[in-house]
Amino acid sequence: MPLQPWIEHRWRQAAPRCHPADVLLRPLSWLYGSAMRTRRWLYAQGLLATHALPVPTVVIGNVIAGGAGKTPLTIALVQALQAQGVRVGVISRGHGRQRPPQGPDCLQVLPDSSAQTVGDEPLLIQQRTQAPVFVASQRHAAGLALLAAYPDTELLLCDDGLQHLALQRDVELCVFPDWGAGNGRLLPAGPLREPWPRPADFVLQTTPTALPVAGNRHSPHTVWPIVRQLAGHAINGRGQRLPLHHWQTPPAQDADPPPLAAVAGIAQPEAFFAMLRAHGLKPSHCIALPDHAHFAPLPTALAHWPRHAPLLCTEKDAVKLWPHWPEAWAVPLQLQLPAALPAAVLALARQRFAARSSSPRNDAMTR
């Protein structure tokens, strides 16, 4: 087994057996954990600067390496708050974007922005929600630019940034994948970016069904389940729409399955392929790419796929693939939030913001 899949497999095991690699990895994890604790202490003591934004600010992030569903959660929460009449803006660092050397660092994400310039996740958020979205290396700068352009914004959501302690926040949402915190160890011996448990206002965990999520053995928090499933249809870059069963394998035993490729440049490509199979699809080619992979030029595995044959992808990949391959079919990811969650997040954010606004000393990061 290649090294990276082997390591990730061990990360996900709740109690992996001792392995000779642990002799090396665990001491590295202790050093990493010490550095993270020191960094957090420096911020808590005010020795490293923090910056507050003049509206309630909510950070959505995770403590595990790899995908946990932050961006789909951000989209679902924005849409739920918009349905309540709340004017929401989104800020992000735009992970994976390539800023021109002479270009501005802070950018507004527009419907026709290039994913290479603003990042694939911010572009997807803007296209799905039509909310104001700004990206910058410093989230605080993105927030100020957004508020200058949209002064009636009532709430800011930061997509990712749980470990970006330079940005003060009123509410934190920490999201886990369905396998939780895995072995509970810090990088590189485990999947954790920082020691867990840690303070968090809302802890969420994705699940493929509406069944309650079991309590995370590493977390003292109440866990809110969020149901994550593929939609039953796909959309291509020309605006056409087809049901997923259109590509199901014929039931006849002697029938050859039609050619069908699936591509995913996300943290866990196999999760997308597995969800397609759960819908009865049997891709003949599954092309796994690195997270935030670009499609200019097309990856070798994709360049040889015939244009007339169907190609399925994630929405995150579609914002980069469609300019070069509009025939590709993006399968939307649907997230079902607990009904009480959006109102609870909004109420707590407003309460915390009012408290810090009336206090001569901003202690949002040290609560």
Buried (B, 14 or more C-beta within 10 A) or exposed (E): EEEEEEBBEBBBEEEBEEEEBBEEBBEEBEEBBEEBEEBBEEBBEEEBEBBBBEBBBBBBBBBBBBBBBBBBBBBBBBBBBBEEEBBBBBBBBBBBBBBEEEEEEBBBBEEEBBBBBBBBBBBBBBBBBEBBBBBBEBBBBBBBBBBEEBEEBBBBBBBBBBBBBBBBBBBBBBBBBBBBBBBBBBBBBBBBBBBBBBEBBBBBBBBBEEEEBEEBEBBEBEBBBBBBBBBEBBBBBEEEEEEBEEBBBEEEEEEEEEBBBBBBBBBBBEBBBEBBEEBEBEBEBBBBBEBBBBBEEBBEBBEEBEEEEBBBBBBBBBBBBBBEBEBBBBBBBBBEBEEEBBEBBBEBBBEBBEBBEEEEEBEBBEE
